[in-house]
Amino acid sequence: SATTELREIITAILTTANSNDEVVACIESPGGQVHSYGFAASQLQRIRDAGIPLTACIDKVAASGGYMM
């Protein structure tokens, strides 16, 4: 439900971060529509494609698509 906000946040990160920085994404998701998770995963991939280290943490649960991310 927050994919638009995620895209905007990733864009902001990419305009200011460099390879010396690191992004930590905390994921908590009970599951849901697969296409939304695919979009969210592609947004996180933008960080990796830019050469910025990305660490994903699962807070409580990340069912189905949350694990894909």
PDB file of N, CA, C and O in Angstrom:
ATOM      1  N   SER A   1       0.819  -1.203   0.000  1.00  0.00           N
ATOM      2  CA  SER A   1       0.000   0.000   0.000  1.00  0.00           C
ATOM      3  C   SER A   1       0.861   1.265   0.000  1.00  0.00           C
ATOM      4  O   SER A   1       0.348   2.358  -0.237  1.00  0.00           O
ATOM      5  N   ALA A   2       2.126   1.133   0.256  1.00  0.00           N
ATOM      6  CA  ALA A   2       2.999   2.308   0.336  1.00  0.00           C
ATOM      7  C   ALA A   2       4.035   2.325  -0.779  1.00  0.00           C
ATOM      8  O   ALA A   2       5.120   2.880  -0.600  1.00  0.00           O
ATOM      9  N   THR A   3       3.723   1.727  -1.930  1.00  0.00           N
ATOM     10  CA  THR A   3       4.725   1.624  -2.993  1.00  0.00           C
ATOM     11  C   THR A   3       5.087   2.977  -3.589  1.00  0.00           C
ATOM     12  O   THR A   3       6.244   3.195  -3.951  1.00  0.00           O
ATOM     13  N   THR A   4       4.126   3.894  -3.701  1.00  0.00           N
ATOM     14  CA  THR A   4       4.443   5.223  -4.232  1.00  0.00           C
ATOM     15  C   THR A   4       5.387   5.953  -3.288  1.00  0.00           C
ATOM     16  O   THR A   4       6.353   6.578  -3.726  1.00  0.00           O
ATOM     17  N   GLU A   5       5.109   5.873  -2.013  1.00  0.00           N
ATOM     18  CA  GLU A   5       5.983   6.511  -1.027  1.00  0.00           C
ATOM     19  C   GLU A   5       7.375   5.879  -1.056  1.00  0.00           C
ATOM     20  O   GLU A   5       8.379   6.585  -0.958  1.00  0.00           O
ATOM     21  N   LEU A   6       7.438   4.555  -1.190  1.00  0.00           N
ATOM     22  CA  LEU A   6       8.727   3.872  -1.259  1.00  0.00           C
ATOM     23  C   LEU A   6       9.526   4.355  -2.463  1.00  0.00           C
ATOM     24  O   LEU A   6      10.727   4.601  -2.350  1.00  0.00           O
ATOM     25  N   ARG A   7       8.871   4.492  -3.619  1.00  0.00           N
ATOM     26  CA  ARG A   7       9.570   4.965  -4.819  1.00  0.00           C
ATOM     27  C   ARG A   7      10.152   6.350  -4.588  1.00  0.00           C
ATOM     28  O   ARG A   7      11.286   6.622  -4.980  1.00  0.00           O
ATOM     29  N   GLU A   8       9.383   7.227  -3.954  1.00  0.00           N
ATOM     30  CA  GLU A   8       9.859   8.587  -3.691  1.00  0.00           C
ATOM     31  C   GLU A   8      11.022   8.592  -2.705  1.00  0.00           C
ATOM     32  O   GLU A   8      11.967   9.365  -2.864  1.00  0.00           O
ATOM     33  N   ILE A   9      10.960   7.746  -1.702  1.00  0.00           N
ATOM     34  CA  ILE A   9      12.051   7.653  -0.723  1.00  0.00           C
ATOM     35  C   ILE A   9      13.318   7.138  -1.385  1.00  0.00           C
ATOM     36  O   ILE A   9      14.403   7.674  -1.160  1.00  0.00           O
ATOM     37  N   ILE A  10      13.185   6.089  -2.208  1.00  0.00           N
ATOM     38  CA  ILE A  10      14.356   5.530  -2.896  1.00  0.00           C
ATOM     39  C   ILE A  10      14.971   6.568  -3.822  1.00  0.00           C
ATOM     40  O   ILE A  10      16.194   6.685  -3.895  1.00  0.00           O
ATOM     41  N   THR A  11      14.140   7.321  -4.528  1.00  0.00           N
ATOM     42  CA  THR A  11      14.650   8.374  -5.412  1.00  0.00           C
ATOM     43  C   THR A  11      15.421   9.418  -4.615  1.00  0.00           C
ATOM     44  O   THR A  11      16.485   9.863  -5.044  1.00  0.00           O
ATOM     45  N   ALA A  12      14.893   9.811  -3.461  1.00  0.00           N
ATOM     46  CA  ALA A  12      15.589  10.787  -2.611  1.00  0.00           C
ATOM     47  C   ALA A  12      16.923  10.233  -2.125  1.00  0.00           C
ATOM     48  O   ALA A  12      17.926  10.947  -2.097  1.00  0.00           O
ATOM     49  N   ILE A  13      16.933   8.961  -1.743  1.00  0.00           N
ATOM     50  CA  ILE A  13      18.183   8.332  -1.289  1.00  0.00           C
ATOM     51  C   ILE A  13      19.210   8.332  -2.409  1.00  0.00           C
ATOM     52  O   ILE A  13      20.378   8.653  -2.191  1.00  0.00           O
ATOM     53  N   LEU A  14      18.771   7.971  -3.610  1.00  0.00           N
ATOM     54  CA  LEU A  14      19.701   7.867  -4.730  1.00  0.00           C
ATOM     55  C   LEU A  14      20.262   9.216  -5.158  1.00  0.00           C
ATOM     56  O   LEU A  14      21.336   9.266  -5.758  1.00  0.00           O
ATOM     57  N   THR A  15      19.573  10.296  -4.868  1.00  0.00           N
ATOM     58  CA  THR A  15      20.094  11.614  -5.240  1.00  0.00           C
ATOM     59  C   THR A  15      21.146  12.115  -4.259  1.00  0.00           C
ATOM     60  O   THR A  15      21.903  13.032  -4.577  1.00  0.00           O
ATOM     61  N   THR A  16      21.199  11.515  -3.060  1.00  0.00           N
ATOM     62  CA  THR A  16      22.145  12.008  -2.054  1.00  0.00           C
ATOM     63  C   THR A  16      23.189  10.988  -1.622  1.00  0.00           C
ATOM     64  O   THR A  16      24.263  11.377  -1.163  1.00  0.00           O
ATOM     65  N   ALA A  17      22.911   9.708  -1.753  1.00  0.00           N
ATOM     66  CA  ALA A  17      23.822   8.673  -1.251  1.00  0.00           C
ATOM     67  C   ALA A  17      24.910   8.338  -2.263  1.00  0.00           C
ATOM     68  O   ALA A  17      24.779   8.614  -3.456  1.00  0.00           O
ATOM     69  N   ASN A  18      25.982   7.741  -1.764  1.00  0.00           N
ATOM     70  CA  ASN A  18      27.041   7.238  -2.630  1.00  0.00           C
ATOM     71  C   ASN A  18      27.482   5.864  -2.115  1.00  0.00           C
ATOM     72  O   ASN A  18      26.911   5.354  -1.151  1.00  0.00           O
ATOM     73  N   SER A  19      28.474   5.274  -2.740  1.00  0.00           N
ATOM     74  CA  SER A  19      28.891   3.914  -2.396  1.00  0.00           C
ATOM     75  C   SER A  19      29.505   3.808  -0.997  1.00  0.00           C
ATOM     76  O   SER A  19      29.696   2.701  -0.492  1.00  0.00           O
ATOM     77  N   ASN A  20      29.815   4.943  -0.366  1.00  0.00           N
ATOM     78  CA  ASN A  20      30.312   4.915   1.006  1.00  0.00           C
ATOM     79  C   ASN A  20      29.194   4.843   2.032  1.00  0.00           C
ATOM     80  O   ASN A  20      29.446   4.608   3.214  1.00  0.00           O
ATOM     81  N   ASP A  21      27.965   5.043   1.588  1.00  0.00           N
ATOM     82  CA  ASP A  21      26.802   4.981   2.467  1.00  0.00           C
ATOM     83  C   ASP A  21      26.229   3.566   2.456  1.00  0.00           C
ATOM     84  O   ASP A  21      26.630   2.726   1.650  1.00  0.00           O
ATOM     85  N   GLU A  22      25.297   3.319   3.351  1.00  0.00           N
ATOM     86  CA  GLU A  22      24.594   2.039   3.383  1.00  0.00           C
ATOM     87  C   GLU A  22      23.138   2.323   3.714  1.00  0.00           C
ATOM     88  O   GLU A  22      22.832   3.205   4.516  1.00  0.00           O
ATOM     89  N   VAL A  23      22.243   1.566   3.086  1.00  0.00           N
ATOM     90  CA  VAL A  23      20.816   1.695   3.341  1.00  0.00           C
ATOM     91  C   VAL A  23      20.363   0.451   4.107  1.00  0.00           C
ATOM     92  O   VAL A  23      20.670  -0.676   3.717  1.00  0.00           O
ATOM     93  N   VAL A  24      19.635   0.669   5.192  1.00  0.00           N
ATOM     94  CA  VAL A  24      19.055  -0.421   5.964  1.00  0.00           C
ATOM     95  C   VAL A  24      17.539  -0.301   5.832  1.00  0.00           C
ATOM     96  O   VAL A  24      16.956   0.709   6.226  1.00  0.00           O
ATOM     97  N   ALA A  25      16.907  -1.330   5.279  1.00  0.00           N
ATOM     98  CA  ALA A  25      15.459  -1.346   5.099  1.00  0.00           C
ATOM     99  C   ALA A  25      14.854  -2.317   6.108  1.00  0.00           C
ATOM    100  O   ALA A  25      15.197  -3.499   6.128  1.00  0.00           O
ATOM    101  N   CYS A  26      13.962  -1.814   6.935  1.00  0.00           N
ATOM    102  CA  CYS A  26      13.252  -2.657   7.903  1.00  0.00           C
ATOM    103  C   CYS A  26      11.917  -3.047   7.284  1.00  0.00           C
ATOM    104  O   CYS A  26      11.088  -2.189   6.980  1.00  0.00           O
ATOM    105  N   ILE A  27      11.718  -4.341   7.103  1.00  0.00           N
ATOM    106  CA  ILE A  27      10.527  -4.847   6.427  1.00  0.00           C
ATOM    107  C   ILE A  27       9.628  -5.548   7.435  1.00  0.00           C
ATOM    108  O   ILE A  27      10.074  -6.395   8.209  1.00  0.00           O
ATOM    109  N   GLU A  28       8.364  -5.182   7.408  1.00  0.00           N
ATOM    110  CA  GLU A  28       7.355  -5.886   8.195  1.00  0.00           C
ATOM    111  C   GLU A  28       6.116  -5.990   7.321  1.00  0.00           C
ATOM    112  O   GLU A  28       5.538  -4.973   6.937  1.00  0.00           O
ATOM    113  N   SER A  29       5.707  -7.205   7.007  1.00  0.00           N
ATOM    114  CA  SER A  29       4.589  -7.393   6.102  1.00  0.00           C
ATOM    115  C   SER A  29       3.873  -8.707   6.389  1.00  0.00           C
ATOM    116  O   SER A  29       4.512  -9.755   6.485  1.00  0.00           O
ATOM    117  N   PRO A  30       2.551  -8.657   6.526  1.00  0.00           N
ATOM    118  CA  PRO A  30       1.793  -9.882   6.746  1.00  0.00           C
ATOM    119  C   PRO A  30       1.476 -10.621   5.442  1.00  0.00           C
ATOM    120  O   PRO A  30       0.839 -11.674   5.474  1.00  0.00           O
ATOM    121  N   GLY A  31       1.908 -10.090   4.307  1.00  0.00           N
ATOM    122  CA  GLY A  31       1.602 -10.693   3.008  1.00  0.00           C
ATOM    123  C   GLY A  31       0.649  -9.806   2.240  1.00  0.00           C
ATOM    124  O   GLY A  31       0.226  -8.767   2.747  1.00  0.00           O
ATOM    125  N   GLY A  32       0.303 -10.196   1.030  1.00  0.00           N
ATOM    126  CA  GLY A  32      -0.604  -9.386   0.212  1.00  0.00           C
ATOM    127  C   GLY A  32      -0.424  -9.659  -1.258  1.00  0.00           C
ATOM    128  O   GLY A  32       0.025 -10.737  -1.646  1.00  0.00           O
ATOM    129  N   GLN A  33      -0.772  -8.685  -2.083  1.00  0.00           N
ATOM    130  CA  GLN A  33      -0.729  -8.819  -3.533  1.00  0.00           C
ATOM    131  C   GLN A  33       0.711  -8.939  -4.038  1.00  0.00           C
ATOM    132  O   GLN A  33       1.579  -8.145  -3.677  1.00  0.00           O
ATOM    133  N   VAL A  34       0.941  -9.933  -4.866  1.00  0.00           N
ATOM    134  CA  VAL A  34       2.292 -10.210  -5.349  1.00  0.00           C
ATOM    135  C   VAL A  34       2.844  -9.069  -6.188  1.00  0.00           C
ATOM    136  O   VAL A  34       4.022  -8.737  -6.058  1.00  0.00           O
ATOM    137  N   HIS A  35       2.025  -8.454  -7.050  1.00  0.00           N
ATOM    138  CA  HIS A  35       2.541  -7.402  -7.927  1.00  0.00           C
ATOM    139  C   HIS A  35       3.073  -6.209  -7.132  1.00  0.00           C
ATOM    140  O   HIS A  35       4.039  -5.574  -7.554  1.00  0.00           O
ATOM    141  N   SER A  36       2.468  -5.901  -6.005  1.00  0.00           N
ATOM    142  CA  SER A  36       2.967  -4.801  -5.179  1.00  0.00           C
ATOM    143  C   SER A  36       4.341  -5.121  -4.609  1.00  0.00           C
ATOM    144  O   SER A  36       5.208  -4.251  -4.534  1.00  0.00           O
ATOM    145  N   TYR A  37       4.531  -6.350  -4.214  1.00  0.00           N
ATOM    146  CA  TYR A  37       5.835  -6.752  -3.678  1.00  0.00           C
ATOM    147  C   TYR A  37       6.895  -6.766  -4.762  1.00  0.00           C
ATOM    148  O   TYR A  37       8.057  -6.451  -4.505  1.00  0.00           O
ATOM    149  N   GLY A  38       6.498  -7.131  -5.974  1.00  0.00           N
ATOM    150  CA  GLY A  38       7.441  -7.088  -7.089  1.00  0.00           C
ATOM    151  C   GLY A  38       7.906  -5.673  -7.350  1.00  0.00           C
ATOM    152  O   GLY A  38       9.090  -5.438  -7.592  1.00  0.00           O
ATOM    153  N   PHE A  39       6.979  -4.726  -7.304  1.00  0.00           N
ATOM    154  CA  PHE A  39       7.338  -3.328  -7.491  1.00  0.00           C
ATOM    155  C   PHE A  39       8.250  -2.851  -6.363  1.00  0.00           C
ATOM    156  O   PHE A  39       9.248  -2.175  -6.612  1.00  0.00           O
ATOM    157  N   ALA A  40       7.907  -3.202  -5.127  1.00  0.00           N
ATOM    158  CA  ALA A  40       8.731  -2.810  -3.981  1.00  0.00           C
ATOM    159  C   ALA A  40      10.130  -3.415  -4.084  1.00  0.00           C
ATOM    160  O   ALA A  40      11.123  -2.747  -3.797  1.00  0.00           O
ATOM    161  N   ALA A  41      10.202  -4.672  -4.493  1.00  0.00           N
ATOM    162  CA  ALA A  41      11.507  -5.321  -4.659  1.00  0.00           C
ATOM    163  C   ALA A  41      12.324  -4.620  -5.737  1.00  0.00           C
ATOM    164  O   ALA A  41      13.537  -4.467  -5.590  1.00  0.00           O
ATOM    165  N   SER A  42      11.683  -4.195  -6.808  1.00  0.00           N
ATOM    166  CA  SER A  42      12.412  -3.496  -7.867  1.00  0.00           C
ATOM    167  C   SER A  42      12.925  -2.142  -7.384  1.00  0.00           C
ATOM    168  O   SER A  42      13.968  -1.673  -7.840  1.00  0.00           O
ATOM    169  N   GLN A  43      12.195  -1.512  -6.463  1.00  0.00           N
ATOM    170  CA  GLN A  43      12.672  -0.250  -5.896  1.00  0.00           C
ATOM    171  C   GLN A  43      13.920  -0.479  -5.054  1.00  0.00           C
ATOM    172  O   GLN A  43      14.871   0.299  -5.129  1.00  0.00           O
ATOM    173  N   LEU A  44      13.924  -1.532  -4.260  1.00  0.00           N
ATOM    174  CA  LEU A  44      15.117  -1.852  -3.474  1.00  0.00           C
ATOM    175  C   LEU A  44      16.290  -2.214  -4.387  1.00  0.00           C
ATOM    176  O   LEU A  44      17.439  -1.899  -4.078  1.00  0.00           O
ATOM    177  N   GLN A  45      16.004  -2.869  -5.500  1.00  0.00           N
ATOM    178  CA  GLN A  45      17.054  -3.234  -6.456  1.00  0.00           C
ATOM    179  C   GLN A  45      17.728  -1.992  -7.031  1.00  0.00           C
ATOM    180  O   GLN A  45      18.913  -2.032  -7.360  1.00  0.00           O
ATOM    181  N   ARG A  46      16.996  -0.897  -7.155  1.00  0.00           N
ATOM    182  CA  ARG A  46      17.592   0.355  -7.642  1.00  0.00           C
ATOM    183  C   ARG A  46      18.765   0.779  -6.764  1.00  0.00           C
ATOM    184  O   ARG A  46      19.754   1.314  -7.265  1.00  0.00           O
ATOM    185  N   ILE A  47      18.660   0.543  -5.468  1.00  0.00           N
ATOM    186  CA  ILE A  47      19.747   0.889  -4.544  1.00  0.00           C
ATOM    187  C   ILE A  47      20.963   0.032  -4.842  1.00  0.00           C
ATOM    188  O   ILE A  47      22.080   0.540  -4.938  1.00  0.00           O
ATOM    189  N   ARG A  48      20.748  -1.259  -4.986  1.00  0.00           N
ATOM    190  CA  ARG A  48      21.869  -2.167  -5.272  1.00  0.00           C
ATOM    191  C   ARG A  48      22.490  -1.861  -6.626  1.00  0.00           C
ATOM    192  O   ARG A  48      23.711  -1.914  -6.776  1.00  0.00           O
ATOM    193  N   ASP A  49      21.656  -1.540  -7.614  1.00  0.00           N
ATOM    194  CA  ASP A  49      22.165  -1.216  -8.944  1.00  0.00           C
ATOM    195  C   ASP A  49      23.037   0.037  -8.934  1.00  0.00           C
ATOM    196  O   ASP A  49      23.916   0.194  -9.781  1.00  0.00           O
ATOM    197  N   ALA A  50      22.792   0.925  -7.979  1.00  0.00           N
ATOM    198  CA  ALA A  50      23.592   2.140  -7.856  1.00  0.00           C
ATOM    199  C   ALA A  50      24.896   1.884  -7.109  1.00  0.00           C
ATOM    200  O   ALA A  50      25.699   2.802  -6.940  1.00  0.00           O
ATOM    201  N   GLY A  51      25.117   0.649  -6.659  1.00  0.00           N
ATOM    202  CA  GLY A  51      26.354   0.313  -5.963  1.00  0.00           C
ATOM    203  C   GLY A  51      26.343   0.695  -4.494  1.00  0.00           C
ATOM    204  O   GLY A  51      27.395   0.757  -3.859  1.00  0.00           O
ATOM    205  N   ILE A  52      25.169   0.949  -3.956  1.00  0.00           N
ATOM    206  CA  ILE A  52      25.042   1.313  -2.543  1.00  0.00           C
ATOM    207  C   ILE A  52      24.676   0.053  -1.758  1.00  0.00           C
ATOM    208  O   ILE A  52      23.696  -0.611  -2.098  1.00  0.00           O
ATOM    209  N   PRO A  53      25.427  -0.288  -0.729  1.00  0.00           N
ATOM    210  CA  PRO A  53      25.108  -1.474   0.062  1.00  0.00           C
ATOM    211  C   PRO A  53      23.699  -1.386   0.659  1.00  0.00           C
ATOM    212  O   PRO A  53      23.291  -0.341   1.164  1.00  0.00           O
ATOM    213  N   LEU A  54      22.973  -2.489   0.592  1.00  0.00           N
ATOM    214  CA  LEU A  54      21.608  -2.558   1.100  1.00  0.00           C
ATOM    215  C   LEU A  54      21.489  -3.737   2.045  1.00  0.00           C
ATOM    216  O   LEU A  54      21.843  -4.862   1.693  1.00  0.00           O
ATOM    217  N   THR A  55      20.990  -3.481   3.244  1.00  0.00           N
ATOM    218  CA  THR A  55      20.717  -4.531   4.218  1.00  0.00           C
ATOM    219  C   THR A  55      19.223  -4.507   4.511  1.00  0.00           C
ATOM    220  O   THR A  55      18.665  -3.460   4.840  1.00  0.00           O
ATOM    221  N   ALA A  56      18.579  -5.659   4.392  1.00  0.00           N
ATOM    222  CA  ALA A  56      17.154  -5.763   4.709  1.00  0.00           C
ATOM    223  C   ALA A  56      16.999  -6.519   6.020  1.00  0.00           C
ATOM    224  O   ALA A  56      17.596  -7.579   6.210  1.00  0.00           O
ATOM    225  N   CYS A  57      16.197  -5.971   6.919  1.00  0.00           N
ATOM    226  CA  CYS A  57      15.926  -6.583   8.216  1.00  0.00           C
ATOM    227  C   CYS A  57      14.442  -6.880   8.319  1.00  0.00           C
ATOM    228  O   CYS A  57      13.608  -6.063   7.932  1.00  0.00           O
ATOM    229  N   ILE A  58      14.119  -8.045   8.838  1.00  0.00           N
ATOM    230  CA  ILE A  58      12.733  -8.400   9.087  1.00  0.00           C
ATOM    231  C   ILE A  58      12.443  -8.076  10.542  1.00  0.00           C
ATOM    232  O   ILE A  58      13.105  -8.603  11.436  1.00  0.00           O
ATOM    233  N   ASP A  59      11.454  -7.208  10.794  1.00  0.00           N
ATOM    234  CA  ASP A  59      11.146  -6.811  12.160  1.00  0.00           C
ATOM    235  C   ASP A  59      10.390  -7.924  12.883  1.00  0.00           C
ATOM    236  O   ASP A  59      10.937  -8.533  13.802  1.00  0.00           O
ATOM    237  N   LYS A  60       9.157  -8.201  12.493  1.00  0.00           N
ATOM    238  CA  LYS A  60       8.376  -9.250  13.140  1.00  0.00           C
ATOM    239  C   LYS A  60       8.029 -10.363  12.166  1.00  0.00           C
ATOM    240  O   LYS A  60       8.280 -11.537  12.438  1.00  0.00           O
ATOM    241  N   VAL A  61       7.454  -9.993  11.035  1.00  0.00           N
ATOM    242  CA  VAL A  61       7.049 -10.989  10.044  1.00  0.00           C
ATOM    243  C   VAL A  61       7.147 -10.367   8.653  1.00  0.00           C
ATOM    244  O   VAL A  61       6.895  -9.177   8.467  1.00  0.00           O
ATOM    245  N   ALA A  62       7.513 -11.188   7.699  1.00  0.00           N
ATOM    246  CA  ALA A  62       7.540 -10.753   6.287  1.00  0.00           C
ATOM    247  C   ALA A  62       7.052 -11.927   5.462  1.00  0.00           C
ATOM    248  O   ALA A  62       7.842 -12.600   4.800  1.00  0.00           O
ATOM    249  N   ALA A  63       5.770 -12.169   5.500  1.00  0.00           N
ATOM    250  CA  ALA A  63       5.192 -13.306   4.801  1.00  0.00           C
ATOM    251  C   ALA A  63       5.213 -13.111   3.290  1.00  0.00           C
ATOM    252  O   ALA A  63       5.170 -11.985   2.795  1.00  0.00           O
ATOM    253  N   SER A  64       5.279 -14.196   2.587  1.00  0.00           N
ATOM    254  CA  SER A  64       5.250 -14.284   1.116  1.00  0.00           C
ATOM    255  C   SER A  64       6.069 -13.205   0.434  1.00  0.00           C
ATOM    256  O   SER A  64       7.295 -13.311   0.387  1.00  0.00           O
ATOM    257  N   GLY A  65       5.434 -12.171  -0.094  1.00  0.00           N
ATOM    258  CA  GLY A  65       6.128 -11.144  -0.845  1.00  0.00           C
ATOM    259  C   GLY A  65       7.165 -10.388  -0.036  1.00  0.00           C
ATOM    260  O   GLY A  65       8.130  -9.870  -0.596  1.00  0.00           O
ATOM    261  N   GLY A  66       6.979 -10.318   1.267  1.00  0.00           N
ATOM    262  CA  GLY A  66       7.977  -9.657   2.119  1.00  0.00           C
ATOM    263  C   GLY A  66       9.322 -10.345   2.042  1.00  0.00           C
ATOM    264  O   GLY A  66      10.359  -9.683   2.082  1.00  0.00           O
ATOM    265  N   TYR A  67       9.323 -11.668   1.930  1.00  0.00           N
ATOM    266  CA  TYR A  67      10.581 -12.403   1.777  1.00  0.00           C
ATOM    267  C   TYR A  67      11.186 -12.156   0.398  1.00  0.00           C
ATOM    268  O   TYR A  67      12.408 -12.112   0.250  1.00  0.00           O
ATOM    269  N   MET A  68      10.329 -11.994  -0.611  1.00  0.00           N
ATOM    270  CA  MET A  68      10.828 -11.709  -1.967  1.00  0.00           C
ATOM    271  C   MET A  68      11.585 -10.385  -1.966  1.00  0.00           C
ATOM    272  O   MET A  68      12.620 -10.246  -2.617  1.00  0.00           O
ATOM    273  N   MET A  69      11.057  -9.422  -1.229  1.00  0.00           N
ATOM    274  CA  MET A  69      11.721  -8.121  -1.178  1.00  0.00           C
ATOM    275  C   MET A  69      13.128  -8.278  -0.621  1.00  0.00           C
ATOM    276  O   MET A  69      13.856  -7.293  -0.496  1.00  0.00           O
TER     277      MET A  69
END
